[in-house]
Amino acid sequence: MTTDSQRPRIGTAALITNSRGEYLLHLRDDIQGICWPGYWAFIGGSPEPGESLDETIARELKEETGLTVVLEEFTTVQQEGAEHLGRGPIVVYRAHWDGDAHTLPVTEGIMFHWFPASVLSRLRVPPWCREAINRHRAR
């Protein structure tokens, strides 16, 4: 029997780049009970009842950063690993923003920061997030 916690859930995430080709990442709280604690990851989340994926990512981005940007569906990656409290597909949207990451309000997590692709291998980044960045860089 599959329980709700074992059932794959679809999620959304925003791959945001700036004119320097850097990626906006969010340092997640290092606490139990959230996905990917202590990792640098994209902003995102899961749909609320009756909410489309487009509505979900726009809401999550607004709630977590205060940003309203043009989002375009980019790719879908798979999140694996029950140890990180989630598994299943994540629809990744892309957007462009040239603002100062340190001025964004932090309503969840620790902070936001721009990172060039050259330093991503030195950060704790979820595999699904790395996969989306690699696909983005390949285009």
HUWOTA-V315643 format. One record per backbone hydrogen bond with DSSP energy under -1.0 kcal/mol. NH is the residue of the N-H (numbers start at 1). CO is the residue of the C=O. E is the energy in kcal/mol with one decimal. If there is no record, write none. Layout:
nh=[NH,NH]
co=[CO,CO]
e=[E,E]
This chain:
nh=[7,9,11,12,13,14,15,17,18,21,23,24,25,26,27,28,31,39,40,41,45,51,56,57,58,59,60,61,62,63,64,65,66,72,74,75,77,79,84,85,88,90,91,92,93,94,95,97,103,104,110,113,115,119,120,122,123,125,130,131,132,133,134,135,136,137,138]
co=[3,87,89,45,91,43,93,95,22,18,115,16,113,41,111,39,29,36,124,26,12,48,52,53,54,55,56,57,58,59,60,61,62,94,92,92,90,88,81,82,79,77,11,75,13,72,15,17,100,101,27,25,23,116,117,119,120,123,126,127,128,129,130,131,132,133,134]
e=[-1.3,-2.0,-2.2,-2.2,-1.8,-2.5,-3.7,-2.1,-1.2,-1.9,-3.0,-2.5,-2.6,-3.2,-2.8,-2.8,-1.2,-1.6,-3.3,-2.2,-1.4,-2.3,-2.3,-2.4,-1.7,-2.4,-3.0,-2.4,-2.0,-3.1,-2.7,-2.0,-1.2,-2.2,-2.9,-1.7,-2.3,-3.2,-1.7,-2.1,-2.7,-3.0,-2.9,-3.3,-3.2,-3.1,-2.0,-2.4,-1.7,-1.2,-3.1,-2.1,-2.2,-1.8,-1.0,-1.8,-1.5,-1.0,-2.2,-2.5,-1.8,-2.3,-2.9,-2.3,-2.3,-2.8,-1.7]
